[in-house]
Amino acid sequence: MTDAPLPPGWTLQQIRDRSGDQEAVALDPNRAVTWVGGAATEAKEALRPEIVLGFHDLCLVKTVDHDWYMGSLYEDGSIDCWAGCNSLDDGLRGL
C-alpha cells in the first residue's frame, strides 16, 4: 500500500476521520473493477480505476473518467461496484 494514490487535497487521516473507519487504506488501483449496478439485463462493464480506497469489505473507486463508485471488495482484490457517488465526500458519508 506504500505508493497507492490518494485523492488530491486529501490525506489518509482525513479520509479515516470523515468515514469513521480508522483502518481505511489506499489500495493499488491495478485490479479488476466491474460495474454491476445496472439492471439485471445490462451487461457488466469493466471500469478503469485511478484511486481505490478500502474500508474493510467496502470500497470507493475513482475511475480515470473522474467518476466515483461504491462497491464490494473481495478477498482476491477484485471489486464489484453497485452504486455511483456524486463525489468522494458523498461516498464517505454513504459508507
N, C-alpha and C positions, 0 to 999 in steps of 0.2 A: 504494500500500500504506500510505499515511500514517495513515489512521484505521481500519484493519481491526481488528476486535475480537480480543482475546486472552482466554483462559480466566481467570476471576477467580483471583487469587493467583499467577498465572504471569507471568513476563517472557519476552520473546523469547529472551534469552540462556539462561534456564533450560530452555526448550524445545529450543534448539540443543544445550545440554550434555547433556540427557537422551537426545536422539535420536541424538547423534553427528554431526548434519548442521549444520555451521556456516553453511550457506546457507539454512536453513529460514526461511520467511516466513509472516506472517499475510496472508491474502488476503481481498479483498472477498467477503462471503458472497452477494452478489447475482449468482447464476449458476445454471445448470441443474445440479441434482444428482439422480441417479437411483439407486435401489436395484436392482441386477441380480443379487444374490447368492442369490436363491431358486432353487428347482427350475426346470428348463427350461420347465415347463408354467405356471409362475406369471407373471403379468403384471408388467412393470416398474412400479415405484412412484416417483413424484416425491417427493423429500424437501425439507424446508424448512430450509436451513442457517442457523445462527446464528453459528457460528465455522468458519472454514476455515483450516487450516494446511497449507502446501505444502512438500513435500520432494522437489524435482526433479519426477519424473513420478508420485509418490505423494502422497497427502494424507490428513489426518484431518479429519473433519467432525463437528461437534456440531450436532444439529438443535434446533429450538425445543421439541421434546419431551424434550430433555436426553439423547438417546441419542448415542453416539459410533460412527462408522463409519470404516473404512479403504477407500480406493479409488484409482482411477487418475485423474490429472489430465491432460487433453488440451490440445493447443496452442490450441484455441478457447476454453479456460477452463471447459468443461463437465467434469463428474465422474461417473464410474460407480463406485458403492460396491459392494463384493463381500464385505465382512466386517464384522461388528459387533464392537465393543470394549466391555469392561466399564467402562472409564474411560480418561481421557486417558493416564494413566501406562501402562496396558496397551497402548494403541495405540502409544505412543512406543517401548515395548520391542519391539513386533512389527514395526516398520518394517524 
